[in-house]
Each structure stands twice: as structure tokens, then as C-alpha cells.
Amino acid sequence: MTESERPLDALNAARGKRVIVELKNNKQIAGKLKAFDIHINTVLDEAEERADGEVKRKLGTVFIRGDTIIIISPE
């Protein structure tokens, strides 16, 4: 693998951009990716919880524990 092919490199490229995080409890959190670590513990700014594509509530800055995340995708 080259430097740009590692999964954390793809996540690093999304830093500062809006992403949707799907969690094991079927919740979706959308926000701007601020930071993450090797455990995929993640910090989002301007975060909001979504259900059925609609904003359920605004959360502001959130920390999401990596072992609760199923998917992180561009918004």
C-alpha cells in the first residue's frame, strides 16, 4: 500500500468537510469532521442528529467513541 491508500488517509482527506456518521444504535450524526485518532474516536463540529434524512436536533461539537461507529461517509 502506498501512503495515500491507507484508510486513515481517506479519513484525513475528509478533515474539515461535512460527513455523516452512522452508529451501531441506528442513529446518524452529520457534522464537520474536526479530528479523529487511531481508534476512530471522532470529533464533529456543527453536529446534528438526523432521522429519516431530517434534522432531529442540533448538537454542536460532539465526541463520538470509535467503537460505536459503523460508517463514516461524505455528506
N, C-alpha and C positions, 0 to 999 in steps of 0.2 A: 504494500500500500504506500502511496505517496502521501506527503503531508496533507494535501487537500482532500484526501479520500476518507479520512477518519470521521466517525460520527460526530465527535465533539467539534470538528472543524465546521461541519454543516451547521451545527447549533451556534457556533461562534459567528458565522456569517449572518445569522438572524438577529444578533445582538443589536438593540436599538430599533428593531422593527416589531410590528404587531404580530402576535402569534395566538393560536388557540391551543389551550392545554386541556386534554381530556383526561379525567381522573377515574380511578377504579370504582368510585361510588356513582358513576354516570353523570357527574357534574362537568360542565365546561366553563373554563375561565379564559377570557380573552384579555390581552393587555400587551404592553410594550415590554419586550424581553430586556431586562436590565442586567442580570447576572445569573450564573449557574456554576456549579462545581462538578467534580468528577462523579459524584453520586447523583447528578442531575437535580439536586436541590436547586430550586429556581426562584428568582425574584422577578415579579412583574410590576411595572408602574401602570397607572391609569387602568387598573384591572376592573373587570366586571364579570359577574356570574351570568351565564346565559342558559336558557332552557327553550328548546324548540326554535332556536335562532333569534329569540327575543331577549333583550336585556332584562334580567330579573332584579339585579341590584348592583350598584356601584360599590367597589371595594377599595379603591385607591391603590396603595402599594401593598403587595402580598408576598409572603414567602410560602412556597409550595414544596413540601417534602418529596424528594425524588422517588421514593418507593410507592407513592400514591399515583404517579403519572403513568398513563398508558401511551398517549400520543402527544407530541408537540408538532404543530404544523403551521405554516404561514397562514395569515388571515386572508 
